[in-house]
Amino acid sequence: MRSKKPVWLLFKVLELVLSFCCCYIHWRCFQDEGIPHIFLLCATYGGSSIICLLAIIGMFYAEKPTMQLESAFSGLFGTLHLVTIFVHMYLALHGNKLLYLKSQGANWHGYYICCRDNATVALYATAVYYLHCAFALDLMLTHRRTKFVECPDGTVRKQPKHPRRSMRPLKLYFISKGVDNYLNRFRWFHLLTANMLMSTQPSQKTLDVSSNSNEAFELTPQLNIN
């Protein structure tokens, strides 16, 4: 059975790397170009890096993750990183440091490049956070227990899939389907997956297997009576 836990680990690692890159660029620009220490920037980059690191550790040693928390934190940090992009755009156009450098005739290109680079990395982080949030919301809203419908002939069958593909649950793979199938051939990948705590939100495949077993269990007494 394919597990989705490596997918969430991949998201958290990417978010940690991008948030740490934002921290490093902001600190370097503060030291070299005098970018102001704004609380929003420090709290967003530092807080997201710490929480992503704790979330990765928590996948192995802490409580089981829930899709509500996954979607809430990823949506929150995605929005905060999006706000920091506009902050850097404002600093690059109307910042007091920039106006001072221009008035003194000093070189202000390094200041502008710092704002541009930090905004670019923050944009990448925003995209990853929002993608993480969208997948978590899809898993939370569409991966529900399979319902059963009664057919005209009196039999009870599993409700068919929605005719619209956009209304069906997403199929998540580690990087891609080919990479996921390739890595599943190795024992270390299975050990890594087994050591991660199981999410409290089951996948659609797990629900299908459990529903089929329940259906067989419910139909068995009827067959015995007849």
C-alpha positions in Angstrom: 0.0 0.0 0.0 1.4 3.4 -1.1 1.9 5.9 1.7 1.5 9.7 1.4 3.7 10.4 4.4 6.9 11.0 2.2 4.9 13.6 0.2 4.3 15.6 3.4 7.9 15.2 4.4 9.0 16.5 1.0 6.8 19.6 1.4 8.2 20.3 4.9 11.8 19.9 3.7 11.2 22.3 0.8 9.5 24.8 3.0 12.4 24.6 5.5 15.0 25.2 2.9 13.2 28.1 1.3 12.4 29.8 4.7 16.0 29.4 5.8 17.2 30.9 2.5 15.0 33.9 3.2 16.5 34.2 6.7 20.0 34.0 5.3 19.4 36.6 2.6 17.7 39.0 5.0 20.6 38.7 7.5 23.2 39.1 4.9 21.5 42.1 3.4 21.1 43.7 6.9 24.8 43.3 7.4 26.0 44.5 4.0 23.4 46.8 2.6 21.5 48.0 5.7 18.1 46.5 5.0 16.0 47.4 8.0 15.1 44.8 10.6 11.3 44.7 10.3 9.5 42.5 12.8 7.2 41.0 10.1 10.2 39.8 8.1 12.1 38.4 11.0 9.0 36.7 12.5 7.9 35.2 9.2 11.2 33.8 8.1 12.5 32.8 11.5 9.1 31.4 12.7 8.5 29.4 9.6 12.0 27.9 9.7 11.6 26.8 13.3 8.1 25.4 12.9 9.1 23.5 9.7 12.0 22.0 11.6 9.8 21.0 14.5 7.2 19.6 12.1 9.8 17.4 10.5 11.0 16.1 13.9 7.4 15.7 14.9 6.7 13.3 12.0 9.0 10.8 13.6 8.7 11.4 17.4 5.7 13.6 18.2 1.9 13.4 17.8 0.2 12.3 14.6 -0.3 15.1 12.2 -3.8 16.2 11.1 -4.8 17.7 7.8 -6.4 20.6 9.7 -3.1 21.6 11.1 -1.2 21.0 7.8 -3.6 23.2 5.9 -3.8 25.9 8.6 0.0 26.3 9.1 0.8 26.1 5.4 -1.9 28.6 4.5 -0.8 31.0 7.2 2.9 31.0 6.3 2.1 31.2 2.6 0.1 34.3 3.3 2.8 35.8 5.5 5.5 35.1 2.8 3.2 36.7 0.2 3.0 39.9 2.4 6.8 40.0 2.8 7.1 40.1 -1.0 5.1 43.4 -1.1 7.2 44.7 1.8 10.4 44.1 -0.2 8.8 45.8 -3.2 8.0 48.8 -1.1 11.5 48.9 0.3 13.0 48.6 -3.2 11.0 51.7 -4.3 10.3 53.9 -1.3 12.6 52.7 1.5 14.3 55.4 3.5 17.7 53.8 3.1 17.2 53.8 -0.7 16.2 57.4 -0.8 19.2 58.3 1.4 21.6 56.5 -0.9 20.2 58.2 -4.0 20.4 61.6 -2.4 24.1 61.0 -1.4 24.9 59.7 -4.9 26.1 56.4 -3.4 25.8 53.0 -5.0 22.3 51.7 -4.3 22.3 48.7 -6.7 23.3 46.3 -4.0 20.3 47.4 -1.8 17.9 46.9 -4.7 19.4 43.5 -5.6 18.9 42.4 -1.9 15.2 43.3 -2.0 14.8 41.6 -5.3 16.5 38.4 -4.3 14.6 38.1 -1.0 11.3 38.8 -2.7 12.0 36.1 -5.3 12.8 33.4 -2.8 9.8 34.4 -0.7 7.7 34.0 -3.9 9.0 30.4 -4.3 8.2 29.7 -0.7 4.7 31.1 -1.1 4.0 28.8 -4.0 5.2 25.8 -2.1 3.2 26.7 1.0 0.0 27.3 -1.0 0.5 24.0 -2.9 0.9 22.2 0.4 -2.3 23.9 1.8 -4.3 22.9 -1.3 -3.3 19.3 -1.1 -4.0 19.1 2.6 -7.5 20.7 2.0 -8.2 18.2 -0.8 -7.2 15.3 1.5 -9.4 16.6 4.3 -12.5 17.4 2.2 -12.6 14.6 -0.4 -11.0 11.6 1.3 -14.0 10.5 3.3 -15.6 7.2 4.1 -17.1 5.5 1.1 -20.8 5.5 1.0 -23.0 2.6 -0.1 -26.0 2.8 -2.4 -28.9 0.4 -2.9 -29.3 -0.8 -6.5 -32.7 -1.5 -8.1 -32.0 -5.3 -7.8 -31.7 -5.0 -4.0 -28.0 -5.3 -3.8 -25.8 -2.9 -1.9 -22.8 -1.6 -3.7 -20.1 1.0 -3.2 -21.0 4.5 -4.5 -19.2 5.0 -7.9 -16.7 7.7 -8.4 -17.8 11.2 -9.3 -18.2 11.6 -13.1 -16.2 14.8 -13.0 -12.5 14.2 -12.6 -12.0 17.5 -10.8 -14.3 16.3 -8.0 -12.3 13.2 -7.3 -9.5 13.0 -4.7 -6.0 13.8 -5.9 -3.4 11.1 -6.3 -0.2 12.3 -4.5 3.2 10.9 -5.3 6.7 11.5 -4.0 8.0 14.0 -6.6 6.4 12.0 -9.5 4.7 8.7 -10.1 7.8 7.2 -11.7 10.1 8.4 -8.8 7.6 7.1 -6.3 7.4 3.7 -7.9 11.2 3.5 -8.2 11.9 4.4 -4.6 9.3 1.9 -3.4 11.6 -0.8 -4.7 14.2 0.0 -1.9 14.0 -1.2 1.7 15.3 2.0 3.1 12.4 3.9 1.6 10.0 1.6 3.3 11.8 1.9 6.6 11.7 5.7 6.3 7.9 5.5 5.6 7.3 3.1 8.4 9.2 5.2 11.0 7.0 8.2 10.2 3.8 8.4 12.2 0.6 7.7 10.4 -1.7 10.6 9.6 -5.1 10.5 11.3 -6.7 11.3 7.9 -6.7 8.0 5.9 -6.2 7.9 2.2 -8.8 6.9 -0.4 -7.1 3.6 -1.0 -7.2 2.7 2.7 -10.8 3.6 2.9 -11.6 1.5 -0.2 -9.9 -1.5 1.3 -11.7 -1.1 4.7 -15.0 -0.5 3.0 -14.7 -3.7 0.9 -13.9 -5.7 4.0 -16.9 -4.2 5.8 -19.2 -4.9 2.9 -18.1 -8.5 2.8 -18.7 -8.7 6.5 -22.2 -7.3 6.2 -23.2 -9.5 3.3 -22.0 -12.7 4.9 -24.9 -13.1 7.4 -27.5 -12.6 4.6 -25.9 -15.4 2.6 -25.9 -17.7 5.6 -29.6 -17.0 6.2 -30.6 -17.8 2.6 
